Amino acid sequence: MRKDNATDNLGGIIKSTRIANKLTQKELSAMLDVSTRYLKAIENSGQKPSYKLLKSIVAILDIPAGVMFKEEDQQGGQI
């Protein structure tokens, strides 16, 4: 079964952007009002955040929408 690249890479995008913004998991989880354990699961274990939480993550980390779909788009896949 083929996995969706944009979804699979979501945790990696969040993690790398968090690190680039010089935030720890503890700091970001406090800003999002979620447990550090839950944020860790999103970043490393493929846990999918709710739409509301994803919006908060994108806003706090200032992630452009295009970044979420960049890998899929470059491979010529459908968005």
CNS distance restraints for C-alpha pairs under 8 A (distance, minus, plus):
assign (resid   3 and name CA) (resid   7 and name CA) 7.99 0.50 0.50
assign (resid   3 and name CA) (resid   8 and name CA) 7.02 0.50 0.50
assign (resid   4 and name CA) (resid   8 and name CA) 6.08 0.50 0.50
assign (resid   5 and name CA) (resid   9 and name CA) 5.92 0.50 0.50
assign (resid   5 and name CA) (resid  71 and name CA) 7.32 0.50 0.50
assign (resid   5 and name CA) (resid  72 and name CA) 6.25 0.50 0.50
assign (resid   6 and name CA) (resid  10 and name CA) 6.15 0.50 0.50
assign (resid   6 and name CA) (resid  68 and name CA) 6.40 0.50 0.50
assign (resid   6 and name CA) (resid  69 and name CA) 5.75 0.50 0.50
assign (resid   6 and name CA) (resid  71 and name CA) 6.97 0.50 0.50
assign (resid   6 and name CA) (resid  72 and name CA) 6.15 0.50 0.50
assign (resid   8 and name CA) (resid  46 and name CA) 6.54 0.50 0.50
assign (resid   9 and name CA) (resid  13 and name CA) 6.21 0.50 0.50
assign (resid  10 and name CA) (resid  14 and name CA) 6.24 0.50 0.50
assign (resid  10 and name CA) (resid  43 and name CA) 7.54 0.50 0.50
assign (resid  10 and name CA) (resid  46 and name CA) 7.92 0.50 0.50
assign (resid  10 and name CA) (resid  68 and name CA) 6.89 0.50 0.50
assign (resid  11 and name CA) (resid  15 and name CA) 6.05 0.50 0.50
assign (resid  11 and name CA) (resid  42 and name CA) 5.42 0.50 0.50
assign (resid  11 and name CA) (resid  43 and name CA) 3.79 0.50 0.50
assign (resid  11 and name CA) (resid  44 and name CA) 6.16 0.50 0.50
assign (resid  11 and name CA) (resid  45 and name CA) 7.82 0.50 0.50
assign (resid  11 and name CA) (resid  46 and name CA) 6.40 0.50 0.50
assign (resid  11 and name CA) (resid  47 and name CA) 7.98 0.50 0.50
assign (resid  12 and name CA) (resid  16 and name CA) 6.00 0.50 0.50
assign (resid  12 and name CA) (resid  43 and name CA) 5.87 0.50 0.50
assign (resid  12 and name CA) (resid  44 and name CA) 7.31 0.50 0.50
assign (resid  13 and name CA) (resid  17 and name CA) 5.99 0.50 0.50
assign (resid  13 and name CA) (resid  68 and name CA) 7.37 0.50 0.50
assign (resid  14 and name CA) (resid  18 and name CA) 5.95 0.50 0.50
assign (resid  14 and name CA) (resid  43 and name CA) 6.45 0.50 0.50
assign (resid  14 and name CA) (resid  57 and name CA) 7.73 0.50 0.50
assign (resid  15 and name CA) (resid  19 and name CA) 6.20 0.50 0.50
assign (resid  15 and name CA) (resid  43 and name CA) 5.63 0.50 0.50
assign (resid  16 and name CA) (resid  20 and name CA) 6.08 0.50 0.50
assign (resid  17 and name CA) (resid  21 and name CA) 6.13 0.50 0.50
assign (resid  17 and name CA) (resid  61 and name CA) 6.64 0.50 0.50
assign (resid  17 and name CA) (resid  63 and name CA) 7.50 0.50 0.50
assign (resid  18 and name CA) (resid  22 and name CA) 6.40 0.50 0.50
assign (resid  18 and name CA) (resid  23 and name CA) 5.50 0.50 0.50
assign (resid  18 and name CA) (resid  24 and name CA) 7.24 0.50 0.50
assign (resid  18 and name CA) (resid  25 and name CA) 7.86 0.50 0.50
assign (resid  18 and name CA) (resid  28 and name CA) 7.65 0.50 0.50
assign (resid  18 and name CA) (resid  61 and name CA) 6.50 0.50 0.50
assign (resid  19 and name CA) (resid  23 and name CA) 5.72 0.50 0.50
assign (resid  19 and name CA) (resid  24 and name CA) 7.05 0.50 0.50
assign (resid  21 and name CA) (resid  61 and name CA) 7.08 0.50 0.50
assign (resid  23 and name CA) (resid  27 and name CA) 5.97 0.50 0.50
assign (resid  23 and name CA) (resid  28 and name CA) 6.27 0.50 0.50
assign (resid  24 and name CA) (resid  28 and name CA) 6.26 0.50 0.50
assign (resid  25 and name CA) (resid  29 and name CA) 5.86 0.50 0.50
assign (resid  25 and name CA) (resid  36 and name CA) 6.04 0.50 0.50
assign (resid  25 and name CA) (resid  39 and name CA) 6.88 0.50 0.50
assign (resid  25 and name CA) (resid  40 and name CA) 7.14 0.50 0.50
assign (resid  26 and name CA) (resid  30 and name CA) 6.18 0.50 0.50
assign (resid  26 and name CA) (resid  36 and name CA) 5.51 0.50 0.50
assign (resid  27 and name CA) (resid  31 and name CA) 6.36 0.50 0.50
assign (resid  28 and name CA) (resid  32 and name CA) 6.18 0.50 0.50
assign (resid  29 and name CA) (resid  33 and name CA) 5.83 0.50 0.50
assign (resid  29 and name CA) (resid  34 and name CA) 5.13 0.50 0.50
assign (resid  29 and name CA) (resid  35 and name CA) 5.81 0.50 0.50
assign (resid  29 and name CA) (resid  36 and name CA) 5.33 0.50 0.50
assign (resid  29 and name CA) (resid  39 and name CA) 6.26 0.50 0.50
assign (resid  30 and name CA) (resid  34 and name CA) 6.38 0.50 0.50
assign (resid  30 and name CA) (resid  35 and name CA) 7.39 0.50 0.50
assign (resid  30 and name CA) (resid  36 and name CA) 7.83 0.50 0.50
assign (resid  32 and name CA) (resid  53 and name CA) 7.45 0.50 0.50
assign (resid  32 and name CA) (resid  56 and name CA) 6.88 0.50 0.50
assign (resid  32 and name CA) (resid  57 and name CA) 7.24 0.50 0.50
assign (resid  34 and name CA) (resid  38 and name CA) 6.64 0.50 0.50
assign (resid  34 and name CA) (resid  39 and name CA) 7.09 0.50 0.50
assign (resid  35 and name CA) (resid  39 and name CA) 6.50 0.50 0.50
assign (resid  36 and name CA) (resid  40 and name CA) 6.06 0.50 0.50
assign (resid  37 and name CA) (resid  41 and name CA) 6.27 0.50 0.50
assign (resid  38 and name CA) (resid  42 and name CA) 6.37 0.50 0.50
assign (resid  39 and name CA) (resid  43 and name CA) 6.23 0.50 0.50
assign (resid  40 and name CA) (resid  44 and name CA) 5.87 0.50 0.50
assign (resid  40 and name CA) (resid  45 and name CA) 7.49 0.50 0.50
assign (resid  41 and name CA) (resid  45 and name CA) 4.76 0.50 0.50
assign (resid  41 and name CA) (resid  46 and name CA) 6.51 0.50 0.50
assign (resid  41 and name CA) (resid  47 and name CA) 5.43 0.50 0.50
assign (resid  42 and name CA) (resid  46 and name CA) 5.45 0.50 0.50
assign (resid  42 and name CA) (resid  47 and name CA) 4.39 0.50 0.50
assign (resid  42 and name CA) (resid  48 and name CA) 6.00 0.50 0.50
assign (resid  42 and name CA) (resid  49 and name CA) 6.79 0.50 0.50
assign (resid  43 and name CA) (resid  47 and name CA) 7.56 0.50 0.50
assign (resid  49 and name CA) (resid  53 and name CA) 5.89 0.50 0.50
assign (resid  49 and name CA) (resid  54 and name CA) 5.87 0.50 0.50
assign (resid  50 and name CA) (resid  54 and name CA) 6.08 0.50 0.50
assign (resid  51 and name CA) (resid  55 and name CA) 6.15 0.50 0.50
assign (resid  52 and name CA) (resid  56 and name CA) 6.46 0.50 0.50
assign (resid  53 and name CA) (resid  57 and name CA) 6.19 0.50 0.50
assign (resid  54 and name CA) (resid  58 and name CA) 6.11 0.50 0.50
assign (resid  55 and name CA) (resid  59 and name CA) 6.11 0.50 0.50
assign (resid  56 and name CA) (resid  60 and name CA) 6.02 0.50 0.50
assign (resid  57 and name CA) (resid  61 and name CA) 5.95 0.50 0.50
assign (resid  57 and name CA) (resid  62 and name CA) 7.98 0.50 0.50
assign (resid  58 and name CA) (resid  62 and name CA) 5.46 0.50 0.50
assign (resid  58 and name CA) (resid  63 and name CA) 4.95 0.50 0.50
assign (resid  58 and name CA) (resid  64 and name CA) 7.48 0.50 0.50
assign (resid  59 and name CA) (resid  63 and name CA) 6.82 0.50 0.50
assign (resid  63 and name CA) (resid  67 and name CA) 6.84 0.50 0.50
assign (resid  64 and name CA) (resid  68 and name CA) 7.47 0.50 0.50
assign (resid  65 and name CA) (resid  69 and name CA) 7.35 0.50 0.50
assign (resid  66 and name CA) (resid  70 and name CA) 5.88 0.50 0.50
assign (resid  69 and name CA) (resid  73 and name CA) 6.06 0.50 0.50
assign (resid  69 and name CA) (resid  79 and name CA) 7.05 0.50 0.50
assign (resid  70 and name CA) (resid  74 and name CA) 6.14 0.50 0.50
assign (resid  71 and name CA) (resid  75 and name CA) 6.48 0.50 0.50
assign (resid  72 and name CA) (resid  76 and name CA) 6.69 0.50 0.50
assign (resid  72 and name CA) (resid  77 and name CA) 5.45 0.50 0.50
assign (resid  72 and name CA) (resid  78 and name CA) 7.18 0.50 0.50
assign (resid  72 and name CA) (resid  79 and name CA) 6.97 0.50 0.50
assign (resid  73 and name CA) (resid  77 and name CA) 5.65 0.50 0.50
assign (resid  73 and name CA) (resid  78 and name CA) 6.94 0.50 0.50
assign (resid  73 and name CA) (resid  79 and name CA) 6.75 0.50 0.50
